[in-house]
Amino acid sequence: MAGGSGKMSPRQRMINLMYIVLLAMLALNVSASILNGYTQVDESLHATIETMEQSNAETYATFKAALDKNAEKTQEWYDKAMEVQRVSNEFYAYVQKFKDDMVQLSEGDAAKKNARVRELAKQDDTNVPQQYAINEGHAAELKKKIEEYRDFLVRITGDSRDLDEEFKKTFTTPEGTNAEGEVISWENSIFMEMPMCASL
């Protein structure tokens, strides 16, 4: 230390500079165990999607069988089911394109469509999510699409309070907080300085 003189020796300045560089490197480094955790979550989500697709196919087959058996009683519900399927497929395709575009920006020529987190070479890329989602405005559009989809589901189910609450909980876009405890937008909480594996 330099005592009370306020001057540091060249050696002390070098140590301080190295310490600052080390802190910066640690702040930028996303640990392998965290990346692995996101990979496991992603795999679980894909397994759930596959299970739900099979379950949905069976449900729609049941709707069709009921329509064929008694169209007069079931036509209204079949039509609603088909509308939900159409709007859901459009929403799903939008979200998948959002993800594919972000992966393309990060991975370049190596990018795959419908890529899983484990397939990404740049899982820890924190620049692209912020650039694509925040700077280019895609996150605000995504938020709007989520809210429109939620409102559509609430509208089509009519007076079902239980379903309304479920949709509002599932398709929510709340504000978040940053490391300092400050309130930030949903967009920033999902994409600002977040690694690709977390944003996806």
Accessible surface in RSA format (square Angstrom, percent):
REM  Atomic radii and reference values for relative SASA: ProtOr
REM  Chains: A
REM  Algorithm: Lee & Richards
REM  Probe-radius: 1.40
REM  Slices: 20
REM RES _ NUM      All-atoms   Total-Side   Main-Chain    Non-polar    All polar
REM                ABS   REL    ABS   REL    ABS   REL    ABS   REL    ABS   REL
RES MET A   1   210.44 109.0 146.02  96.6  64.42 153.4 124.98 106.3  85.47 113.2
RES ALA A   2    33.39  30.7   8.59  13.2  24.80  56.4  21.27  30.0  12.12  32.1
RES GLY A   3    67.77  83.6   0.00   N/A  67.77  83.6  43.98 120.7  23.79  53.3
RES GLY A   4    89.23 110.0   0.00   N/A  89.23 110.0  44.34 121.7  44.89 100.5
RES SER A   5    83.42  70.5  45.87  61.2  37.55  86.5  51.30 109.2  32.11  45.0
RES GLY A   6    71.93  88.7   0.00   N/A  71.93  88.7  41.02 112.6  30.91  69.2
RES LYS A   7   156.07  76.1 149.97  92.0   6.10  14.5  94.83  85.4  61.24  65.2
RES MET A   8    81.42  42.2  70.97  47.0  10.45  24.9  63.21  53.7  18.21  24.1
RES SER A   9    58.91  49.8  47.32  63.2  11.59  26.7  44.67  95.1  14.24  20.0
RES PRO A  10   109.72  80.0 102.55  93.5   7.17  26.1 104.97  86.7   4.74  29.5
RES ARG A  11   178.82  75.1 169.30  86.3   9.52  22.7  73.10  99.9 105.72  64.1
RES GLN A  12    38.47  21.5  37.94  27.7   0.53   1.3   7.31  15.6  31.16  23.6
RES ARG A  13   139.39  58.5 133.81  68.2   5.59  13.3  43.65  59.7  95.74  58.0
RES MET A  14   110.38  57.2 106.97  70.8   3.41   8.1  97.20  82.6  13.18  17.5
RES ILE A  15    74.04  42.1  72.68  54.1   1.36   3.3  73.17  52.7   0.87   2.4
RES ASN A  16    53.33  36.8  52.08  50.3   1.25   3.0  18.18  43.8  35.15  34.0
RES LEU A  17   101.05  56.3  99.30  71.0   1.76   4.4 100.54  70.6   0.52   1.4
RES MET A  18   121.32  62.8 114.93  76.1   6.39  15.2 101.26  86.1  20.06  26.6
RES TYR A  19   130.76  61.1 126.45  71.9   4.31  11.2  92.06  69.2  38.71  47.7
RES ILE A  20   107.79  61.3 106.81  79.6   0.97   2.3 107.02  77.1   0.77   2.1
RES VAL A  21    75.25  49.5  73.70  66.7   1.55   3.7  75.23  65.4   0.02   0.0
RES LEU A  22    91.61  51.0  90.35  64.6   1.27   3.2  91.45  64.2   0.16   0.4
RES LEU A  23    85.96  47.9  81.79  58.5   4.17  10.5  82.05  57.6   3.91  10.5
RES ALA A  24    50.24  46.2  41.83  64.6   8.40  19.1  49.62  69.9   0.62   1.6
RES MET A  25   120.22  62.3 114.49  75.8   5.74  13.7  99.52  84.6  20.70  27.4
RES LEU A  26   107.79  60.0  94.82  67.8  12.97  32.6  95.46  67.0  12.33  33.2
RES ALA A  27    86.56  79.6  46.84  72.3  39.72  90.3  58.64  82.6  27.93  74.0
RES LEU A  28   142.43  79.3 122.18  87.4  20.25  50.9 124.70  87.6  17.73  47.7
RES ASN A  29   101.76  70.2  80.01  77.3  21.75  52.4  19.79  47.6  81.97  79.2
RES VAL A  30    30.08  19.8  20.12  18.2   9.96  24.0  23.52  20.4   6.56  17.8
RES SER A  31    46.24  39.1  40.63  54.2   5.61  12.9  42.55  90.6   3.70   5.2
RES ALA A  32    82.34  75.7  69.81 107.7  12.52  28.5  71.67 100.9  10.66  28.3
RES SER A  33    86.27  72.9  68.13  90.9  18.14  41.8  54.05 115.1  32.22  45.1
RES ILE A  34    92.54  52.7  85.88  64.0   6.65  16.0  91.42  65.8   1.12   3.0
RES LEU A  35    27.04  15.1  27.04  19.3   0.00   0.0  27.04  19.0   0.00   0.0
RES ASN A  36    77.41  53.4  73.52  71.0   3.89   9.4  17.92  43.1  59.49  57.5
RES GLY A  37    30.70  37.9   0.00   N/A  30.70  37.9  28.98  79.5   1.73   3.9
RES TYR A  38    75.29  35.2  72.15  41.1   3.14   8.2  39.81  29.9  35.48  43.7
RES THR A  39    19.64  14.0  19.64  19.9   0.00   0.0  17.27  23.2   2.37   3.6
RES GLN A  40   111.91  62.6 104.36  76.3   7.54  18.0  37.74  80.3  74.17  56.3
RES VAL A  41    87.27  57.4  84.26  76.3   3.00   7.2  87.18  75.7   0.09   0.2
RES ASP A  42    13.52   9.5  12.40  12.3   1.12   2.6   4.03   9.5   9.49   9.5
RES GLU A  43    51.09  29.3  46.90  35.5   4.19  10.0  33.34  64.5  17.75  14.5
RES SER A  44    66.66  56.3  58.17  77.6   8.49  19.6  31.17  66.4  35.49  49.7
RES LEU A  45    99.67  55.5  99.43  71.1   0.24   0.6  99.55  69.9   0.12   0.3
RES HIS A  46    30.44  16.6  30.38  21.1   0.06   0.1  17.53  18.1  12.91  15.0
RES ALA A  47    55.90  51.4  50.39  77.8   5.51  12.5  53.81  75.8   2.09   5.5
RES THR A  48    72.41  51.5  68.13  69.1   4.28  10.2  49.65  66.7  22.76  34.4
RES ILE A  49    58.06  33.0  55.91  41.7   2.15   5.2  57.97  41.7   0.09   0.2
RES GLU A  50   100.64  57.8  92.72  70.1   7.92  18.9  40.29  77.9  60.35  49.3
RES THR A  51    88.32  62.8  83.84  85.0   4.48  10.7  61.09  82.1  27.23  41.2
RES MET A  52    97.58  50.5  97.58  64.6   0.00   0.0  70.83  60.2  26.75  35.4
RES GLU A  53    98.19  56.4  90.36  68.4   7.84  18.7  41.19  79.7  57.01  46.5
RES GLN A  54   120.23  67.2 112.84  82.5   7.38  17.6  35.80  76.2  84.43  64.0
RES SER A  55    47.19  39.9  44.21  59.0   2.98   6.9  17.28  36.8  29.92  41.9
RES ASN A  56    69.35  47.8  69.19  66.9   0.16   0.4   9.59  23.1  59.75  57.8
RES ALA A  57    64.28  59.1  48.96  75.6  15.32  34.8  58.34  82.2   5.94  15.7
RES GLU A  58   107.35  61.6 101.94  77.1   5.40  12.9  47.58  92.0  59.77  48.8
RES THR A  59    64.86  46.1  60.38  61.2   4.48  10.7  42.93  57.7  21.93  33.1
RES TYR A  60    42.20  19.7  39.40  22.4   2.81   7.3  29.66  22.3  12.54  15.5
RES ALA A  61    60.94  56.0  48.17  74.3  12.77  29.0  56.01  78.9   4.93  13.1
RES THR A  62    92.39  65.7  87.39  88.6   5.01  11.9  66.97  90.0  25.43  38.4
RES PHE A  63    65.98  33.0  63.93  39.6   2.05   5.3  65.26  39.6   0.72   2.1
RES LYS A  64    93.74  45.7  93.74  57.5   0.00   0.0  68.33  61.5  25.41  27.1
RES ALA A  65    60.63  55.7  50.51  77.9  10.12  23.0  56.17  79.1   4.46  11.8
RES ALA A  66    37.34  34.3  29.78  46.0   7.56  17.2  36.15  50.9   1.19   3.2
RES LEU A  67    23.16  12.9  21.48  15.4   1.68   4.2  21.48  15.1   1.68   4.5
RES ASP A  68   100.01  70.1  63.53  63.2  36.48  86.3  34.32  80.8  65.69  65.5
RES LYS A  69   185.39  90.4 149.59  91.8  35.80  85.2 101.44  91.3  83.95  89.4
RES ASN A  70    60.31  41.6  54.70  52.9   5.61  13.5  20.91  50.3  39.41  38.1
RES ALA A  71    49.88  45.9  43.89  67.7   5.99  13.6  44.06  62.0   5.82  15.4
RES GLU A  72   167.46  96.1 132.62 100.3  34.83  82.9  55.04 106.5 112.42  91.8
RES LYS A  73   158.42  77.3 137.51  84.4  20.90  49.8  87.79  79.0  70.63  75.2
RES THR A  74    30.08  21.4  30.01  30.4   0.06   0.2  30.01  40.3   0.06   0.1
RES GLN A  75    76.55  42.8  76.53  55.9   0.01   0.0  39.63  84.3  36.92  28.0
RES GLU A  76   103.64  59.5  94.44  71.4   9.20  21.9  42.29  81.8  61.35  50.1
RES TRP A  77   140.93  56.6 139.32  67.4   1.61   3.8 117.75  62.8  23.18  37.6
RES TYR A  78    36.90  17.2  36.79  20.9   0.11   0.3  15.36  11.5  21.55  26.6
RES ASP A  79    71.79  50.3  65.50  65.2   6.30  14.9  28.06  66.0  43.73  43.6
RES LYS A  80    67.48  32.9  66.54  40.8   0.94   2.2  42.25  38.0  25.23  26.9
RES ALA A  81    10.28   9.5   3.72   5.7   6.56  14.9   9.81  13.8   0.47   1.3
RES MET A  82    56.17  29.1  52.62  34.8   3.54   8.4  33.58  28.5  22.59  29.9
RES GLU A  83    71.20  40.9  67.69  51.2   3.51   8.3  16.29  31.5  54.90  44.8
RES VAL A  84    38.82  25.5  38.82  35.1   0.00   0.0  38.82  33.7   0.00   0.0
RES GLN A  85    62.49  34.9  60.58  44.3   1.91   4.5   8.95  19.0  53.54  40.6
RES ARG A  86   123.83  52.0 117.58  59.9   6.25  14.9  67.21  91.9  56.62  34.3
RES VAL A  87    26.17  17.2  25.84  23.4   0.32   0.8  25.84  22.5   0.32   0.9
RES SER A  88    28.46  24.0  25.85  34.5   2.62   6.0  23.85  50.8   4.61   6.5
RES ASN A  89    90.78  62.6  85.84  83.0   4.94  11.9  25.55  61.5  65.24  63.1
RES GLU A  90    99.20  57.0  88.41  66.9  10.79  25.7  47.26  91.4  51.94  42.4
RES PHE A  91    33.56  16.8  28.40  17.6   5.16  13.4  33.12  20.1   0.44   1.3
RES TYR A  92   108.38  50.6 106.46  60.6   1.92   5.0  90.55  68.0  17.83  22.0
RES ALA A  93    58.68  54.0  49.99  77.1   8.69  19.8  54.99  77.4   3.69   9.8
RES TYR A  94    44.29  20.7  38.05  21.6   6.24  16.2  42.14  31.7   2.15   2.7
RES VAL A  95    42.94  28.3  42.94  38.9   0.00   0.0  42.94  37.3   0.00   0.0
RES GLN A  96    27.85  15.6  27.15  19.8   0.70   1.7  15.28  32.5  12.57   9.5
RES LYS A  97   125.76  61.4 122.90  75.4   2.87   6.8  97.65  87.9  28.12  30.0
RES PHE A  98     9.98   5.0   6.99   4.3   2.99   7.8   9.45   5.7   0.53   1.5
RES LYS A  99    41.25  20.1  41.25  25.3   0.00   0.0  16.48  14.8  24.77  26.4
RES ASP A 100    17.10  12.0  13.21  13.1   3.90   9.2   5.24  12.3  11.86  11.8
RES ASP A 101    43.36  30.4  38.43  38.2   4.93  11.7  10.40  24.5  32.96  32.9
RES MET A 102     0.81   0.4   0.81   0.5   0.00   0.0   0.81   0.7   0.00   0.0
RES VAL A 103     2.85   1.9   2.85   2.6   0.00   0.0   2.85   2.5   0.00   0.0
RES GLN A 104    95.57  53.4  93.32  68.2   2.25   5.4  41.01  87.3  54.57  41.4
RES LEU A 105    77.93  43.4  54.98  39.3  22.95  57.7  58.56  41.1  19.37  52.1
RES SER A 106     4.63   3.9   0.04   0.1   4.60  10.6   0.85   1.8   3.79   5.3
RES GLU A 107    20.37  11.7   5.80   4.4  14.57  34.7   2.85   5.5  17.52  14.3
RES GLY A 108    29.17  36.0   0.00   N/A  29.17  36.0  28.11  77.1   1.06   2.4
RES ASP A 109   156.70 109.8 119.58 119.0  37.12  87.8  43.80 103.1 112.89 112.6
RES ALA A 110    73.92  68.0  46.47  71.7  27.45  62.4  58.17  81.9  15.76  41.7
RES ALA A 111    26.79  24.6   3.30   5.1  23.49  53.4   4.10   5.8  22.70  60.1
RES LYS A 112   118.16  57.6 108.42  66.5   9.74  23.2  76.27  68.6  41.89  44.6
RES LYS A 113   166.42  81.2 145.86  89.5  20.56  49.0 100.50  90.5  65.92  70.2
RES ASN A 114    87.39  60.3  77.26  74.7  10.13  24.4  22.54  54.3  64.85  62.7
RES ALA A 115    10.61   9.8   1.60   2.5   9.01  20.5   1.89   2.7   8.72  23.1
RES ARG A 116    53.27  22.4  53.23  27.1   0.03   0.1   5.18   7.1  48.09  29.1
RES VAL A 117     2.13   1.4   1.89   1.7   0.24   0.6   1.89   1.6   0.24   0.7
RES ARG A 118   128.59  54.0 103.05  52.5  25.54  60.8  42.24  57.7  86.35  52.3
RES GLU A 119    70.53  40.5  37.86  28.6  32.67  77.8  17.95  34.7  52.59  42.9
RES LEU A 120    11.76   6.5   1.82   1.3   9.94  25.0   2.12   1.5   9.64  25.9
RES ALA A 121    89.94  82.7  49.02  75.6  40.93  93.1  60.36  85.0  29.58  78.4
RES LYS A 122    99.99  48.8  99.03  60.8   0.96   2.3  57.16  51.5  42.83  45.6
RES GLN A 123    32.26  18.0  30.83  22.5   1.42   3.4   7.37  15.7  24.89  18.9
RES ASP A 124    71.43  50.0  63.43  63.1   8.00  18.9   4.57  10.8  66.86  66.7
RES ASP A 125    24.07  16.9  15.03  15.0   9.04  21.4  14.21  33.4   9.87   9.8
RES THR A 126    38.74  27.6  34.74  35.2   4.00   9.5  14.05  18.9  24.68  37.3
RES ASN A 127   112.97  77.9 107.74 104.1   5.23  12.6  25.04  60.3  87.92  85.0
RES VAL A 128    12.67   8.3  12.67  11.5   0.00   0.0  12.67  11.0   0.00   0.0
RES PRO A 129     0.00   0.0   0.00   0.0   0.00   0.0   0.00   0.0   0.00   0.0
RES GLN A 130    50.06  28.0  50.06  36.6   0.00   0.0   4.21   9.0  45.85  34.8
RES GLN A 131    73.13  40.9  72.80  53.2   0.32   0.8  20.05  42.7  53.08  40.3
RES TYR A 132    15.92   7.4  15.92   9.1   0.00   0.0  10.59   8.0   5.33   6.6
RES ALA A 133     0.54   0.5   0.00   0.0   0.54   1.2   0.00   0.0   0.54   1.4
RES ILE A 134    42.79  24.3  26.87  20.0  15.92  38.4  29.12  21.0  13.67  37.1
RES ASN A 135   107.11  73.9  68.04  65.7  39.08  94.1  27.05  65.1  80.07  77.4
RES GLU A 136    89.36  51.3  57.56  43.5  31.80  75.7  35.92  69.5  53.45  43.6
RES GLY A 137    34.22  42.2   0.00   N/A  34.22  42.2  26.18  71.8   8.05  18.0
RES HIS A 138    52.66  28.8  52.24  36.3   0.42   1.1  37.35  38.5  15.31  17.8
RES ALA A 139     0.79   0.7   0.79   1.2   0.00   0.0   0.79   1.1   0.00   0.0
RES ALA A 140    55.84  51.3  48.17  74.3   7.67  17.5  49.01  69.0   6.83  18.1
RES GLU A 141    76.85  44.1  71.48  54.1   5.37  12.8  27.97  54.1  48.88  39.9
RES LEU A 142    15.01   8.4  15.01  10.7   0.00   0.0  15.01  10.5   0.00   0.0
RES LYS A 143    53.61  26.2  53.61  32.9   0.00   0.0  14.90  13.4  38.71  41.2
RES LYS A 144   125.29  61.1 123.54  75.8   1.75   4.2  68.49  61.6  56.80  60.5
RES LYS A 145    75.24  36.7  73.18  44.9   2.05   4.9  19.66  17.7  55.57  59.2
RES ILE A 146    24.06  13.7  24.06  17.9   0.00   0.0  24.06  17.3   0.00   0.0
RES GLU A 147    49.05  28.2  49.05  37.1   0.00   0.0   9.53  18.4  39.52  32.3
RES GLU A 148    84.90  48.7  77.85  58.9   7.05  16.8  43.45  84.0  41.45  33.8
RES TYR A 149    24.01  11.2  20.49  11.7   3.52   9.2   7.75   5.8  16.26  20.0
RES ARG A 150    48.05  20.2  48.05  24.5   0.00   0.0   2.48   3.4  45.57  27.6
RES ASP A 151    68.71  48.1  65.22  64.9   3.49   8.2  21.59  50.8  47.12  47.0
RES PHE A 152    15.05   7.5  15.04   9.3   0.01   0.0  15.04   9.1   0.00   0.0
RES LEU A 153    10.23   5.7  10.23   7.3   0.00   0.0  10.23   7.2   0.00   0.0
RES VAL A 154    31.45  20.7  30.44  27.6   1.02   2.4  30.44  26.4   1.02   2.8
RES ARG A 155   167.81  70.5 145.66  74.3  22.14  52.7  79.16 108.2  88.65  53.7
RES ILE A 156    24.21  13.8  14.91  11.1   9.30  22.4  20.79  15.0   3.42   9.3
RES THR A 157    39.50  28.1  16.80  17.0  22.70  54.1  24.12  32.4  15.38  23.3
RES GLY A 158    41.01  50.6   0.00   N/A  41.01  50.6  30.78  84.5  10.23  22.9
RES ASP A 159   150.95 105.7 117.86 117.3  33.09  78.2  42.74 100.6 108.21 107.9
RES SER A 160    37.55  31.7  26.66  35.6  10.89  25.1  25.12  53.5  12.43  17.4
RES ARG A 161   191.68  80.5 185.27  94.4   6.40  15.2  63.37  86.6 128.30  77.8
RES ASP A 162   123.13  86.3 112.62 112.1  10.52  24.9  36.01  84.8  87.12  86.9
RES LEU A 163    80.67  44.9  80.22  57.4   0.45   1.1  80.67  56.7   0.00   0.0
RES ASP A 164    21.93  15.4  21.93  21.8   0.00   0.0   2.92   6.9  19.01  19.0
RES GLU A 165    89.30  51.3  89.25  67.5   0.05   0.1  33.36  64.5  55.93  45.7
RES GLU A 166    90.37  51.9  89.68  67.8   0.69   1.6  32.44  62.8  57.92  47.3
RES PHE A 167    34.71  17.4  34.71  21.5   0.00   0.0  34.71  21.0   0.00   0.0
RES LYS A 168   102.31  49.9  94.97  58.3   7.33  17.5  51.63  46.5  50.68  54.0
RES LYS A 169   144.87  70.7 127.20  78.0  17.67  42.1  80.49  72.4  64.37  68.6
RES THR A 170    82.07  58.4  51.95  52.7  30.11  71.8  49.65  66.7  32.41  49.0
RES PHE A 171    44.88  22.5  43.12  26.7   1.77   4.6  44.88  27.2   0.00   0.0
RES THR A 172    66.82  47.5  55.14  55.9  11.68  27.8  32.99  44.3  33.83  51.1
RES THR A 173    15.53  11.0   3.80   3.9  11.73  28.0   0.86   1.2  14.68  22.2
RES PRO A 174    77.54  56.5  65.33  59.6  12.21  44.4  76.03  62.8   1.51   9.4
RES GLU A 175   121.95  70.0  97.72  73.9  24.24  57.7  28.17  54.5  93.78  76.6
RES GLY A 176    18.98  23.4   0.00   N/A  18.98  23.4  17.99  49.4   0.99   2.2
RES THR A 177    90.60  64.4  66.44  67.4  24.17  57.6  35.88  48.2  54.72  82.7
RES ASN A 178    45.39  31.3  30.45  29.4  14.94  36.0  24.58  59.2  20.82  20.1
RES ALA A 179   107.34  98.7  56.37  87.0  50.97 115.9  70.01  98.6  37.33  98.9
RES GLU A 180   133.65  76.7  97.67  73.9  35.97  85.7  57.65 111.5  75.99  62.0
RES GLY A 181    52.74  65.0   0.00   N/A  52.74  65.0  29.38  80.6  23.36  52.3
RES GLU A 182   103.44  59.4  97.12  73.5   6.32  15.1  41.15  79.6  62.30  50.9
RES VAL A 183   102.52  67.5  76.36  69.1  26.16  63.0  76.36  66.4  26.16  70.9
RES ILE A 184    39.19  22.3  32.25  24.0   6.93  16.7  39.19  28.2   0.00   0.0
RES SER A 185    43.81  37.0  35.90  47.9   7.91  18.2  34.44  73.3   9.37  13.1
RES TRP A 186    23.10   9.3  22.73  11.0   0.36   0.8  14.47   7.7   8.63  14.0
RES GLU A 187    30.14  17.3  30.14  22.8   0.00   0.0   8.23  15.9  21.91  17.9
RES ASN A 188    41.46  28.6  39.52  38.2   1.94   4.7   1.26   3.0  40.20  38.9
RES SER A 189    32.19  27.2  16.63  22.2  15.56  35.8  15.87  33.8  16.32  22.9
RES ILE A 190    60.80  34.6  59.10  44.0   1.70   4.1  59.81  43.1   0.98   2.7
RES PHE A 191     4.11   2.1   4.11   2.5   0.00   0.0   4.11   2.5   0.00   0.0
RES MET A 192    63.12  32.7  53.35  35.3   9.77  23.3  47.81  40.6  15.31  20.3
RES GLU A 193   131.80  75.7 115.84  87.6  15.95  38.0  32.37  62.6  99.42  81.2
RES MET A 194    60.58  31.4  60.58  40.1   0.00   0.0  38.42  32.7  22.17  29.4
RES PRO A 195    12.47   9.1  12.47  11.4   0.00   0.0  12.47  10.3   0.00   0.0
RES MET A 196     0.28   0.1   0.28   0.2   0.00   0.0   0.28   0.2   0.00   0.0
RES CYS A 197     5.44   4.1   0.00   0.0   5.44  12.8   0.00   0.0   5.44   5.9
RES ALA A 198    25.91  23.8   1.88   2.9  24.03  54.7   2.10   3.0  23.81  63.1
RES SER A 199    15.30  12.9   0.00   0.0  15.30  35.3   0.38   0.8  14.92  20.9
RES LEU A 200    36.87  20.5   3.14   2.2  33.73  84.8  14.08   9.9  22.79  61.3
END  Absolute sums over single chains surface
CHAIN  1 A    13711.3      11562.5       2148.8       7937.1       5774.2
END  Absolute sums over all chains
TOTAL         13711.3      11562.5       2148.8       7937.1       5774.2
